[in-house]
Amino acid sequence: MTELCAELASSHGGDIELAERMIVACAAAGADTVKVQSYSRERINPRDPQADWLRKAWLSVEALSELQAIAKGNGVQFLATPFDSASLSILRGLGLTRFKIA
């Protein structure tokens, strides 16, 4: 079986409305799964050239939960890449059982 996973990553820039539109578009295009990234804002390396973007694109627990519900409502699975153990715990708390490990 082939699964089509649409990679949202951090391309939403932290804009939940944009992420919602992306999920809806991915579902309409035939995606089976949509994937985002989950990380602790406090653990972003300030010397990382993408640090400012990562701070902007960070998703709170509430945002992750909202996007998960939007995915479900559009008939697609919700997947995330946790970048630290705290994020993994948050995702498990949302009921996720599948993860992409970076």
N, CA, C and O atoms as CSV, one atom per row, in Angstrom:
chain,resi,resn,atom,element,x,y,z
A,1,MET,N,N,0.840,-1.179,0.000
A,1,MET,CA,C,0.000,0.000,0.000
A,1,MET,C,C,0.884,1.241,0.000
A,1,MET,O,O,1.891,1.291,0.707
A,2,THR,N,N,0.519,2.212,-0.770
A,2,THR,CA,C,1.229,3.483,-0.832
A,2,THR,C,C,0.439,4.527,-0.066
A,2,THR,O,O,-0.785,4.602,-0.171
A,3,GLU,N,N,1.155,5.331,0.705
A,3,GLU,CA,C,0.530,6.413,1.454
A,3,GLU,C,C,1.126,7.729,0.982
A,3,GLU,O,O,2.346,7.881,0.920
A,4,LEU,N,N,0.273,8.664,0.654
A,4,LEU,CA,C,0.726,9.982,0.226
A,4,LEU,C,C,0.722,10.909,1.443
A,4,LEU,O,O,-0.328,11.206,2.012
A,5,CYS,N,N,1.912,11.354,1.826
A,5,CYS,CA,C,2.064,12.227,2.990
A,5,CYS,C,C,2.449,13.625,2.516
A,5,CYS,O,O,3.485,13.809,1.878
A,6,ALA,N,N,1.613,14.599,2.829
A,6,ALA,CA,C,1.867,15.996,2.462
A,6,ALA,C,C,2.670,16.656,3.580
A,6,ALA,O,O,2.220,16.726,4.724
A,7,GLU,N,N,3.841,17.131,3.241
A,7,GLU,CA,C,4.771,17.728,4.200
A,7,GLU,C,C,4.511,19.219,4.349
A,7,GLU,O,O,4.903,20.014,3.494
A,8,LEU,N,N,3.844,19.598,5.444
A,8,LEU,CA,C,3.658,21.014,5.729
A,8,LEU,C,C,4.898,21.576,6.419
A,8,LEU,O,O,5.253,22.740,6.227
A,9,ALA,N,N,5.551,20.739,7.220
A,9,ALA,CA,C,6.740,21.128,7.984
A,9,ALA,C,C,6.464,22.419,8.743
A,9,ALA,O,O,5.580,22.459,9.599
A,10,SER,N,N,7.208,23.464,8.439
A,10,SER,CA,C,6.993,24.765,9.091
A,10,SER,C,C,6.607,25.825,8.056
A,10,SER,O,O,6.673,27.022,8.335
A,11,SER,N,N,6.209,25.385,6.873
A,11,SER,CA,C,5.923,26.327,5.781
A,11,SER,C,C,4.729,27.234,6.056
A,11,SER,O,O,4.529,28.220,5.346
A,12,HIS,N,N,3.939,26.918,7.067
A,12,HIS,CA,C,2.803,27.762,7.468
A,12,HIS,C,C,3.266,29.000,8.227
A,12,HIS,O,O,2.508,29.957,8.384
A,13,GLY,N,N,4.509,28.979,8.696
A,13,GLY,CA,C,5.060,30.132,9.409
A,13,GLY,C,C,4.344,30.460,10.701
A,13,GLY,O,O,4.394,31.599,11.164
A,14,GLY,N,N,3.673,29.473,11.295
A,14,GLY,CA,C,2.943,29.714,12.531
A,14,GLY,C,C,1.559,30.287,12.331
A,14,GLY,O,O,0.849,30.550,13.302
A,15,ASP,N,N,1.169,30.481,11.096
A,15,ASP,CA,C,-0.158,31.020,10.756
A,15,ASP,C,C,-1.140,29.846,10.693
A,15,ASP,O,O,-1.143,29.089,9.722
A,16,ILE,N,N,-1.962,29.699,11.716
A,16,ILE,CA,C,-2.866,28.551,11.822
A,16,ILE,C,C,-3.902,28.562,10.704
A,16,ILE,O,O,-4.271,27.502,10.198
A,17,GLU,N,N,-4.373,29.729,10.317
A,17,GLU,CA,C,-5.341,29.794,9.206
A,17,GLU,C,C,-4.706,29.306,7.905
A,17,GLU,O,O,-5.350,28.609,7.121
A,18,LEU,N,N,-3.455,29.667,7.677
A,18,LEU,CA,C,-2.744,29.187,6.492
A,18,LEU,C,C,-2.556,27.678,6.576
A,18,LEU,O,O,-2.760,26.972,5.588
A,19,ALA,N,N,-2.171,27.181,7.742
A,19,ALA,CA,C,-1.997,25.732,7.916
A,19,ALA,C,C,-3.308,25.003,7.650
A,19,ALA,O,O,-3.313,23.935,7.038
A,20,GLU,N,N,-4.412,25.572,8.107
A,20,GLU,CA,C,-5.722,24.966,7.856
A,20,GLU,C,C,-6.002,24.909,6.354
A,20,GLU,O,O,-6.431,23.875,5.841
A,21,ARG,N,N,-5.764,26.007,5.655
A,21,ARG,CA,C,-5.981,26.012,4.204
A,21,ARG,C,C,-5.086,24.992,3.509
A,21,ARG,O,O,-5.501,24.343,2.549
A,22,MET,N,N,-3.871,24.856,3.993
A,22,MET,CA,C,-2.945,23.875,3.417
A,22,MET,C,C,-3.466,22.454,3.631
A,22,MET,O,O,-3.403,21.627,2.721
A,23,ILE,N,N,-3.979,22.170,4.826
A,23,ILE,CA,C,-4.520,20.841,5.120
A,23,ILE,C,C,-5.707,20.540,4.213
A,23,ILE,O,O,-5.801,19.451,3.647
A,24,VAL,N,N,-6.601,21.496,4.078
A,24,VAL,CA,C,-7.778,21.310,3.218
A,24,VAL,C,C,-7.342,21.058,1.778
A,24,VAL,O,O,-7.883,20.175,1.113
A,25,ALA,N,N,-6.371,21.825,1.293
A,25,ALA,CA,C,-5.885,21.648,-0.075
A,25,ALA,C,C,-5.204,20.296,-0.261
A,25,ALA,O,O,-5.377,19.644,-1.291
A,26,CYS,N,N,-4.437,19.882,0.732
A,26,CYS,CA,C,-3.763,18.577,0.649
A,26,CYS,C,C,-4.788,17.441,0.621
A,26,CYS,O,O,-4.646,16.483,-0.140
A,27,ALA,N,N,-5.807,17.557,1.446
A,27,ALA,CA,C,-6.862,16.538,1.460
A,27,ALA,C,C,-7.573,16.490,0.111
A,27,ALA,O,O,-7.835,15.410,-0.419
A,28,ALA,N,N,-7.883,17.654,-0.440
A,28,ALA,CA,C,-8.570,17.723,-1.733
A,28,ALA,C,C,-7.705,17.151,-2.852
A,28,ALA,O,O,-8.226,16.619,-3.832
A,29,ALA,N,N,-6.388,17.259,-2.706
A,29,ALA,CA,C,-5.466,16.754,-3.719
A,29,ALA,C,C,-5.219,15.245,-3.572
A,29,ALA,O,O,-4.531,14.648,-4.400
A,30,GLY,N,N,-5.777,14.631,-2.523
A,30,GLY,CA,C,-5.656,13.188,-2.375
A,30,GLY,C,C,-4.651,12.702,-1.348
A,30,GLY,O,O,-4.350,11.510,-1.296
A,31,ALA,N,N,-4.123,13.609,-0.524
A,31,ALA,CA,C,-3.179,13.174,0.515
A,31,ALA,C,C,-3.887,12.275,1.522
A,31,ALA,O,O,-5.066,12.456,1.827
A,32,ASP,N,N,-3.141,11.311,2.026
A,32,ASP,CA,C,-3.641,10.437,3.090
A,32,ASP,C,C,-3.293,11.004,4.460
A,32,ASP,O,O,-4.013,10.801,5.437
A,33,THR,N,N,-2.173,11.721,4.507
A,33,THR,CA,C,-1.619,12.216,5.760
A,33,THR,C,C,-1.045,13.611,5.530
A,33,THR,O,O,-0.538,13.916,4.451
A,34,VAL,N,N,-1.132,14.450,6.556
A,34,VAL,CA,C,-0.426,15.730,6.557
A,34,VAL,C,C,0.532,15.716,7.739
A,34,VAL,O,O,0.219,15.176,8.800
A,35,LYS,N,N,1.720,16.324,7.541
A,35,LYS,CA,C,2.739,16.276,8.582
A,35,LYS,C,C,3.269,17.671,8.886
A,35,LYS,O,O,3.530,18.472,7.988
A,36,VAL,N,N,3.418,17.933,10.174
A,36,VAL,CA,C,4.002,19.179,10.654
A,36,VAL,C,C,5.221,18.861,11.509
A,36,VAL,O,O,5.551,17.694,11.725
A,37,GLN,N,N,5.875,19.884,11.982
A,37,GLN,CA,C,7.008,19.712,12.887
A,37,GLN,C,C,6.621,20.205,14.274
A,37,GLN,O,O,5.848,21.151,14.428
A,38,SER,N,N,7.179,19.538,15.277
A,38,SER,CA,C,6.905,19.926,16.658
A,38,SER,C,C,8.237,20.018,17.400
A,38,SER,O,O,9.047,19.092,17.367
A,39,TYR,N,N,8.442,21.137,18.061
A,39,TYR,CA,C,9.688,21.346,18.787
A,39,TYR,C,C,9.443,22.349,19.904
A,39,TYR,O,O,8.445,23.069,19.906
A,40,SER,N,N,10.366,22.383,20.846
A,40,SER,CA,C,10.293,23.331,21.956
A,40,SER,C,C,10.947,24.637,21.531
A,40,SER,O,O,12.103,24.658,21.110
A,41,ARG,N,N,10.208,25.705,21.645
A,41,ARG,CA,C,10.744,27.014,21.269
A,41,ARG,C,C,11.989,27.348,22.097
A,41,ARG,O,O,12.920,27.986,21.604
A,42,GLU,N,N,11.995,26.917,23.344
A,42,GLU,CA,C,13.112,27.217,24.248
A,42,GLU,C,C,14.399,26.507,23.828
A,42,GLU,O,O,15.490,26.934,24.206
A,43,ARG,N,N,14.281,25.432,23.054
A,43,ARG,CA,C,15.461,24.644,22.692
A,43,ARG,C,C,16.030,25.021,21.332
A,43,ARG,O,O,16.971,24.381,20.862
A,44,ILE,N,N,15.484,26.037,20.696
A,44,ILE,CA,C,16.014,26.477,19.409
A,44,ILE,C,C,17.390,27.097,19.639
A,44,ILE,O,O,17.558,27.963,20.497
A,45,ASN,N,N,18.351,26.648,18.875
A,45,ASN,CA,C,19.708,27.181,18.978
A,45,ASN,C,C,19.719,28.596,18.396
A,45,ASN,O,O,19.429,28.774,17.213
A,46,PRO,N,N,20.046,29.595,19.199
A,46,PRO,CA,C,20.020,30.979,18.705
A,46,PRO,C,C,21.017,31.219,17.572
A,46,PRO,O,O,20.886,32.201,16.842
A,47,ARG,N,N,21.996,30.355,17.414
A,47,ARG,CA,C,22.968,30.500,16.327
A,47,ARG,C,C,22.526,29.797,15.049
A,47,ARG,O,O,23.179,29.907,14.011
A,48,ASP,N,N,21.410,29.070,15.135
A,48,ASP,CA,C,20.870,28.417,13.942
A,48,ASP,C,C,20.439,29.506,12.959
A,48,ASP,O,O,19.719,30.426,13.348
A,49,PRO,N,N,20.858,29.423,11.707
A,49,PRO,CA,C,20.465,30.455,10.743
A,49,PRO,C,C,18.950,30.559,10.552
A,49,PRO,O,O,18.453,31.574,10.064
A,50,GLN,N,N,18.223,29.518,10.934
A,50,GLN,CA,C,16.765,29.528,10.799
A,50,GLN,C,C,16.055,29.834,12.120
A,50,GLN,O,O,14.835,29.696,12.205
A,51,ALA,N,N,16.784,30.239,13.131
A,51,ALA,CA,C,16.212,30.426,14.467
A,51,ALA,C,C,15.002,31.363,14.468
A,51,ALA,O,O,13.984,31.049,15.084
A,52,ASP,N,N,15.098,32.488,13.798
A,52,ASP,CA,C,13.973,33.434,13.780
A,52,ASP,C,C,12.744,32.793,13.132
A,52,ASP,O,O,11.629,32.922,13.637
A,53,TRP,N,N,12.957,32.108,12.019
A,53,TRP,CA,C,11.845,31.437,11.329
A,53,TRP,C,C,11.233,30.353,12.230
A,53,TRP,O,O,10.011,30.244,12.329
A,54,LEU,N,N,12.072,29.568,12.874
A,54,LEU,CA,C,11.570,28.490,13.728
A,54,LEU,C,C,10.756,29.045,14.893
A,54,LEU,O,O,9.741,28.459,15.271
A,55,ARG,N,N,11.186,30.160,15.462
A,55,ARG,CA,C,10.405,30.790,16.540
A,55,ARG,C,C,9.036,31.222,16.017
A,55,ARG,O,O,8.017,31.043,16.685
A,56,LYS,N,N,9.029,31.790,14.817
A,56,LYS,CA,C,7.777,32.251,14.207
A,56,LYS,C,C,6.861,31.073,13.868
A,56,LYS,O,O,5.647,31.168,14.046
A,57,ALA,N,N,7.424,29.971,13.386
A,57,ALA,CA,C,6.642,28.831,12.905
A,57,ALA,C,C,6.259,27.842,14.005
A,57,ALA,O,O,5.554,26.868,13.740
A,58,TRP,N,N,6.709,28.078,15.223
A,58,TRP,CA,C,6.426,27.180,16.335
A,58,TRP,C,C,4.916,27.017,16.537
A,58,TRP,O,O,4.154,27.976,16.419
A,59,LEU,N,N,4.504,25.788,16.843
A,59,LEU,CA,C,3.084,25.494,17.082
A,59,LEU,C,C,2.856,25.122,18.541
A,59,LEU,O,O,3.517,24.228,19.070
A,60,SER,N,N,1.933,25.799,19.180
A,60,SER,CA,C,1.573,25.493,20.570
A,60,SER,C,C,0.791,24.180,20.624
A,60,SER,O,O,0.384,23.649,19.590
A,61,VAL,N,N,0.587,23.670,21.818
A,61,VAL,CA,C,-0.226,22.463,22.001
A,61,VAL,C,C,-1.625,22.696,21.445
A,61,VAL,O,O,-2.196,21.826,20.786
A,62,GLU,N,N,-2.166,23.870,21.716
A,62,GLU,CA,C,-3.506,24.191,21.226
A,62,GLU,C,C,-3.554,24.218,19.698
A,62,GLU,O,O,-4.509,23.735,19.091
A,63,ALA,N,N,-2.527,24.781,19.093
A,63,ALA,CA,C,-2.466,24.826,17.624
A,63,ALA,C,C,-2.344,23.426,17.045
A,63,ALA,O,O,-3.010,23.100,16.062
A,64,LEU,N,N,-1.503,22.600,17.643
A,64,LEU,CA,C,-1.361,21.217,17.175
A,64,LEU,C,C,-2.688,20.476,17.274
A,64,LEU,O,O,-3.075,19.750,16.358
A,65,SER,N,N,-3.379,20.667,18.390
A,65,SER,CA,C,-4.675,20.020,18.587
A,65,SER,C,C,-5.689,20.498,17.551
A,65,SER,O,O,-6.452,19.705,17.001
A,66,GLU,N,N,-5.685,21.798,17.295
A,66,GLU,CA,C,-6.606,22.367,16.306
A,66,GLU,C,C,-6.313,21.803,14.904
A,66,GLU,O,O,-7.234,21.436,14.174
A,67,LEU,N,N,-5.047,21.740,14.545
A,67,LEU,CA,C,-4.684,21.216,13.224
A,67,LEU,C,C,-5.003,19.726,13.110
A,67,LEU,O,O,-5.399,19.245,12.048
A,68,GLN,N,N,-4.826,19.012,14.202
A,68,GLN,CA,C,-5.181,17.596,14.221
A,68,GLN,C,C,-6.684,17.430,13.948
A,68,GLN,O,O,-7.080,16.558,13.175
A,69,ALA,N,N,-7.502,18.251,14.572
A,69,ALA,CA,C,-8.954,18.182,14.367
A,69,ALA,C,C,-9.328,18.564,12.938
A,69,ALA,O,O,-10.223,17.960,12.347
A,70,ILE,N,N,-8.650,19.556,12.386
A,70,ILE,CA,C,-8.912,19.962,11.003
A,70,ILE,C,C,-8.563,18.827,10.053
A,70,ILE,O,O,-9.306,18.546,9.113
A,71,ALA,N,N,-7.432,18.176,10.299
A,71,ALA,CA,C,-7.043,17.034,9.462
A,71,ALA,C,C,-8.106,15.939,9.539
A,71,ALA,O,O,-8.550,15.414,8.518
A,72,LYS,N,N,-8.498,15.612,10.740
A,72,LYS,CA,C,-9.506,14.564,10.918
A,72,LYS,C,C,-10.806,14.936,10.204
A,72,LYS,O,O,-11.416,14.099,9.540
A,73,GLY,N,N,-11.217,16.177,10.343
A,73,GLY,CA,C,-12.442,16.638,9.708
A,73,GLY,C,C,-12.382,16.615,8.187
A,73,GLY,O,O,-13.413,16.618,7.515
A,74,ASN,N,N,-11.165,16.591,7.653
A,74,ASN,CA,C,-10.976,16.542,6.205
A,74,ASN,C,C,-10.557,15.151,5.723
A,74,ASN,O,O,-10.179,14.970,4.565
A,75,GLY,N,N,-10.629,14.181,6.624
A,75,GLY,CA,C,-10.387,12.795,6.239
A,75,GLY,C,C,-8.939,12.416,6.023
A,75,GLY,O,O,-8.648,11.449,5.319
A,76,VAL,N,N,-8.017,13.172,6.624
A,76,VAL,CA,C,-6.603,12.817,6.504
A,76,VAL,C,C,-6.000,12.580,7.891
A,76,VAL,O,O,-6.453,13.148,8.885
A,77,GLN,N,N,-4.996,11.750,7.934
A,77,GLN,CA,C,-4.281,11.482,9.179
A,77,GLN,C,C,-3.388,12.670,9.501
A,77,GLN,O,O,-2.973,13.408,8.607
A,78,PHE,N,N,-3.097,12.847,10.777
A,78,PHE,CA,C,-2.221,13.924,11.231
A,78,PHE,C,C,-0.954,13.296,11.780
A,78,PHE,O,O,-1.010,12.399,12.621
A,79,LEU,N,N,0.176,13.764,11.310
A,79,LEU,CA,C,1.473,13.215,11.691
A,79,LEU,C,C,2.389,14.372,12.048
A,79,LEU,O,O,2.220,15.480,11.539
A,80,ALA,N,N,3.349,14.125,12.912
A,80,ALA,CA,C,4.294,15.180,13.277
A,80,ALA,C,C,5.677,14.598,13.481
A,80,ALA,O,O,5.836,13.425,13.819
A,81,THR,N,N,6.664,15.435,13.271
A,81,THR,CA,C,8.048,15.107,13.573
A,81,THR,C,C,8.411,15.812,14.870
A,81,THR,O,O,8.532,17.037,14.891
A,82,PRO,N,N,8.587,15.056,15.958
A,82,PRO,CA,C,9.034,15.689,17.206
A,82,PRO,C,C,10.554,15.832,17.187
A,82,PRO,O,O,11.268,14.892,16.839
A,83,PHE,N,N,11.040,17.003,17.559
A,83,PHE,CA,C,12.475,17.249,17.552
A,83,PHE,C,C,13.096,17.160,18.940
A,83,PHE,O,O,14.303,17.353,19.085
A,84,ASP,N,N,12.302,16.873,19.956
A,84,ASP,CA,C,12.823,16.695,21.306
A,84,ASP,C,C,11.812,15.876,22.105
A,84,ASP,O,O,10.671,15.691,21.681
A,85,SER,N,N,12.241,15.394,23.253
A,85,SER,CA,C,11.395,14.498,24.053
A,85,SER,C,C,10.149,15.215,24.582
A,85,SER,O,O,9.095,14.593,24.717
A,86,ALA,N,N,10.252,16.505,24.883
A,86,ALA,CA,C,9.079,17.239,25.360
A,86,ALA,C,C,8.010,17.286,24.271
A,86,ALA,O,O,6.822,17.138,24.555
A,87,SER,N,N,8.432,17.491,23.038
A,87,SER,CA,C,7.475,17.518,21.918
A,87,SER,C,C,6.854,16.148,21.702
A,87,SER,O,O,5.661,16.041,21.416
A,88,LEU,N,N,7.652,15.108,21.836
A,88,LEU,CA,C,7.117,13.751,21.715
A,88,LEU,C,C,6.042,13.506,22.771
A,88,LEU,O,O,5.002,12.921,22.470
A,89,SER,N,N,6.279,13.939,23.979
A,89,SER,CA,C,5.284,13.776,25.058
A,89,SER,C,C,4.006,14.535,24.734
A,89,SER,O,O,2.908,14.027,24.960
A,90,ILE,N,N,4.139,15.739,24.211
A,90,ILE,CA,C,2.964,16.536,23.841
A,90,ILE,C,C,2.162,15.817,22.769
A,90,ILE,O,O,0.939,15.715,22.863
A,91,LEU,N,N,2.848,15.322,21.758
A,91,LEU,CA,C,2.170,14.626,20.658
A,91,LEU,C,C,1.495,13.351,21.138
A,91,LEU,O,O,0.385,13.033,20.713
A,92,ARG,N,N,2.159,12.626,22.018
A,92,ARG,CA,C,1.525,11.428,22.600
A,92,ARG,C,C,0.288,11.818,23.392
A,92,ARG,O,O,-0.716,11.106,23.372
A,93,GLY,N,N,0.356,12.947,24.089
A,93,GLY,CA,C,-0.787,13.441,24.851
A,93,GLY,C,C,-1.974,13.792,23.963
A,93,GLY,O,O,-3.120,13.768,24.411
A,94,LEU,N,N,-1.695,14.119,22.703
A,94,LEU,CA,C,-2.765,14.397,21.738
A,94,LEU,C,C,-3.313,13.110,21.118
A,94,LEU,O,O,-4.231,13.142,20.299
A,95,GLY,N,N,-2.733,11.981,21.524
A,95,GLY,CA,C,-3.216,10.700,21.024
A,95,GLY,C,C,-2.510,10.186,19.783
A,95,GLY,O,O,-2.894,9.152,19.237
A,96,LEU,N,N,-1.479,10.897,19.328
A,96,LEU,CA,C,-0.753,10.415,18.156
A,96,LEU,C,C,0.022,9.150,18.521
A,96,LEU,O,O,0.599,9.041,19.603
A,97,THR,N,N,0.017,8.213,17.599
A,97,THR,CA,C,0.748,6.949,17.812
A,97,THR,C,C,1.799,6.712,16.737
A,97,THR,O,O,2.611,5.794,16.843
A,98,ARG,N,N,1.778,7.552,15.694
A,98,ARG,CA,C,2.780,7.451,14.639
A,98,ARG,C,C,3.546,8.765,14.575
A,98,ARG,O,O,2.971,9.844,14.716
A,99,PHE,N,N,4.851,8.653,14.361
A,99,PHE,CA,C,5.710,9.829,14.313
A,99,PHE,C,C,6.754,9.642,13.222
A,99,PHE,O,O,7.144,8.515,12.919
A,100,LYS,N,N,7.200,10.726,12.641
A,100,LYS,CA,C,8.365,10.679,11.760
A,100,LYS,C,C,9.524,11.183,12.584
A,100,LYS,O,O,9.482,12.286,13.128
A,101,ILE,N,N,10.556,10.374,12.674
A,101,ILE,CA,C,11.710,10.754,13.466
A,101,ILE,C,C,12.756,11.381,12.534
A,101,ILE,O,O,13.149,10.794,11.525
A,102,ALA,N,N,13.189,12.579,12.901
A,102,ALA,CA,C,14.159,13.304,12.054
A,102,ALA,C,C,15.544,12.729,12.263
A,102,ALA,O,O,16.504,13.193,11.647
